[in-house]
């Protein structure tokens, strides 16, 4: 049976996406050692997944809430956004799909000129609405209230009309074998169409995505051209990227040699 504190920790993880040992120790007025024991027990039950200094909500079938996802690794996402924006020249056409990381990229693109942005993310469209140097084209389809994503067959058909310079996509989880995963099969169908109709595919995902699982397969790392992350913790995954000739950019690494193909 879960003790009351365990249930409270799980509820915080559902709200925030992740929890830290120090914050929980202060909140519950117990020692960090006690919290570490709690987290280990919850991880043993596969309710949470351990991370450095805390734990992450371990959900294999349902994504973390949108506001929580915005908070998780927000600085890392901003750095990824700046790095991706530096890869995209003015006067380019771009797909941008659903996700808080792709929204950080849209923020970083606001000073570009002559862009044509096609998106199924109403948050991206709203963010760029006031920037007249950027043409924004928004897909039709079913609005997902949880995060402002537009999904469904109408969105798939809409995206098929275009052939763009760049596709900027995210992923909810990344498997060690290079599989890119998500939670909503309707969103996955749109993302696959986006990937199929772009000359250069950029995957943008922070390192917490290596700690999560999701049930729907988007594709494989070998189907993208560039992968931008803050840090890739698995040497085998770096090898997979190199073998697939995927440019790997790690924004959290200090030495220039940490980007590679």
Secondary structure as UniProt FT lines:
FT   HELIX           4..16
FT   STRAND          18..20
FT   HELIX           21..28
FT   HELIX           32..44
FT   TURN            45..46
FT   STRAND          48..51
FT   TURN            52..53
FT   STRAND          54..57
FT   HELIX           66..71
FT   TURN            72..73
FT   HELIX           74..87
FT   TURN            90..91
FT   STRAND          93..96
FT   HELIX           100..108
FT   TURN            109..111
FT   STRAND          115..119
FT   HELIX           122..128
FT   TURN            129..130
FT   TURN            132..133
FT   STRAND          134..138
FT   STRAND          142..144
FT   TURN            145..148
FT   STRAND          149..151
FT   HELIX           153..159
FT   TURN            160..161
FT   STRAND          164..169
FT   STRAND          173..174
FT   TURN            176..177
FT   STRAND          179..182
FT   HELIX           185..196
FT   STRAND          198..204
FT   HELIX           207..211
FT   STRAND          216..220
FT   HELIX           221..223
FT   STRAND          226..229
FT   HELIX           235..243
FT   TURN            244..245
FT   STRAND          247..250
FT   TURN            251..252
FT   HELIX           256..258
//
